């Protein structure tokens, strides 16, 4: 980039939040290496200081499942999204998803699907992490699992390798 040999494009316009959003202000401060300021207060951003990972996870679960919905009238299943910069560790996406799933969409004996050590069930929110142009889903798209068809999963599992290679998965 510094060599200026190749053209460089910088993204400067925010599309997912309003320009006056506290989230946007905080993101810009963090990018500049500064601690986000809370003055003036913003209705869409606040800072909760907690130092120990278990307490942080407990606080996130309480905020998402109880405090934010009560304060702002949000539906925790559709209106709130938690972001984490990593997958592993107690504060990573995998653990946070598991803890939030337990609080918001608990196991009631309904069908589930295990992938990579994570269990998914109807009602879970999902995030597409790669573009799939054939299915018209793109990185960042949000969705919800509507149904897990156990009979269809069993039929797929019982197919021979040759049958599986010729079947369409949707």
C-alpha positions in Angstrom: 0.0 0.0 0.0 2.7 2.4 0.9 4.6 1.8 -2.3 1.7 3.2 -4.3 2.6 0.7 -7.1 -0.9 -0.7 -7.0 -4.2 1.2 -6.8 -5.6 1.3 -3.3 -9.2 1.8 -2.4 -10.3 2.7 1.2 -13.8 2.2 2.5 -14.9 5.4 4.1 -18.7 5.2 4.1 -20.6 3.3 6.7 -23.6 1.4 5.4 -24.9 -0.7 8.3 -25.4 2.0 10.9 -26.4 5.6 10.8 -23.4 8.0 10.7 -24.3 9.5 14.1 -24.4 6.0 15.7 -22.4 5.5 18.9 -21.3 2.2 17.5 -19.7 4.0 14.5 -18.1 6.6 16.7 -16.7 4.0 19.0 -15.4 1.9 16.0 -13.5 4.9 14.6 -12.0 5.6 18.0 -10.9 2.0 18.4 -9.4 2.0 14.9 -7.3 5.1 16.0 -6.1 3.2 19.0 -8.3 5.2 21.5 -10.7 4.0 24.2 -14.2 5.0 23.0 -15.7 7.9 24.8 -19.2 7.8 26.2 -19.7 11.5 26.1 -22.2 12.4 24.7 -24.1 9.2 25.5 -25.4 7.2 22.6 -28.6 5.1 22.7 -27.0 2.3 20.7 -23.6 2.0 22.4 -22.6 1.6 26.0 -19.5 0.2 27.8 -19.7 -2.3 30.6 -16.4 -2.9 32.4 -15.8 -6.5 33.7 -12.4 -8.0 34.0 -12.9 -11.8 34.4 -14.0 -13.9 31.4 -16.7 -15.9 33.2 -18.2 -12.7 34.5 -18.1 -11.1 31.1 -19.9 -14.1 29.5 -22.5 -14.0 32.3 -23.0 -10.3 31.8 -23.4 -10.7 28.0 -26.0 -13.4 28.4 -27.9 -11.3 31.0 -27.8 -8.2 28.8 -29.0 -10.0 25.7 -31.6 -12.2 27.3 -33.0 -9.8 29.8 -31.7 -6.3 30.4 -31.6 -4.9 26.8 -35.0 -6.4 25.8 -36.6 -5.0 29.0 -35.0 -1.5 28.5 -35.6 -1.1 24.8 -38.4 -3.5 24.0 -36.2 -5.6 21.7 -36.8 -9.2 20.9 -33.5 -11.0 21.9 -34.0 -13.6 19.1 -34.3 -11.1 16.3 -33.2 -7.6 17.3 -29.9 -8.1 19.2 -26.6 -9.3 17.7 -23.4 -10.0 19.7 -20.0 -9.6 17.9 -16.8 -11.3 19.0 -13.5 -10.9 17.3 -12.5 -14.6 17.8 -13.9 -18.1 17.7 -12.0 -19.8 20.5 -11.6 -19.0 24.2 -14.4 -18.5 26.7 -15.2 -15.1 25.1 -15.2 -16.4 21.6 -18.0 -17.0 19.2 -18.3 -20.7 19.8 -18.8 -20.4 23.6 -20.9 -17.2 23.4 -23.2 -18.9 20.8 -23.6 -22.0 23.1 -24.4 -19.9 26.2 -26.8 -17.6 24.3 -28.5 -20.6 22.7 -29.0 -22.2 26.2 -30.6 -18.9 27.4 -32.7 -18.0 24.3 -33.5 -21.3 22.5 -33.0 -24.1 25.1 -32.9 -27.8 24.3 -36.4 -29.1 24.7 -35.8 -32.5 23.1 -36.4 -31.2 19.6 -34.3 -32.5 16.7 -30.8 -31.0 16.5 -27.9 -31.2 14.1 -24.3 -31.4 15.3 -21.6 -29.8 13.2 -18.0 -29.2 14.3 -18.9 -29.7 18.0 -21.8 -27.3 17.9 -25.5 -28.2 18.0 -28.1 -26.4 15.9 -31.8 -26.6 16.3 -35.0 -25.0 14.9 -35.2 -21.3 16.0 -31.4 -20.7 16.1 -30.1 -17.7 14.3 -27.3 -18.4 11.8 -24.8 -16.2 10.0 -23.5 -17.1 6.5 -19.7 -17.0 6.5 -19.0 -17.6 2.8 -20.6 -16.5 -0.4 -22.7 -19.1 -2.2 -23.7 -17.6 -5.5 -25.7 -20.6 -6.6 -27.9 -20.4 -3.5 -27.9 -16.6 -3.5 -26.6 -16.4 0.1 -23.6 -14.2 0.9 -21.1 -13.6 3.7 -22.8 -11.7 6.5 -26.4 -12.8 5.6 -28.5 -13.6 8.7 -31.0 -16.4 8.8 -33.0 -18.6 11.1 -33.2 -22.4 11.1 -36.9 -23.2 10.5 -36.8 -27.0 10.7 -34.4 -29.9 11.0 -35.8 -32.8 9.0 -34.5 -35.9 10.8 -35.9 -38.3 8.2 -34.2 -36.4 5.3 -30.9 -36.4 7.3 -31.2 -40.2 7.8 -31.9 -40.7 4.0 -28.8 -38.6 3.2 -26.7 -40.6 5.7 -27.7 -43.9 4.2 -26.9 -43.0 0.6 -24.0 -44.8 -1.0 -21.1 -42.5 -2.0 -22.1 -42.7 -5.6 -25.7 -41.7 -4.8 -24.5 -38.8 -2.6 -22.2 -37.5 -5.3 -25.2 -37.2 -7.7 -27.8 -35.7 -5.2 -28.5 -32.1 -4.8 -28.2 -30.5 -1.4 -30.3 -27.4 -0.7 
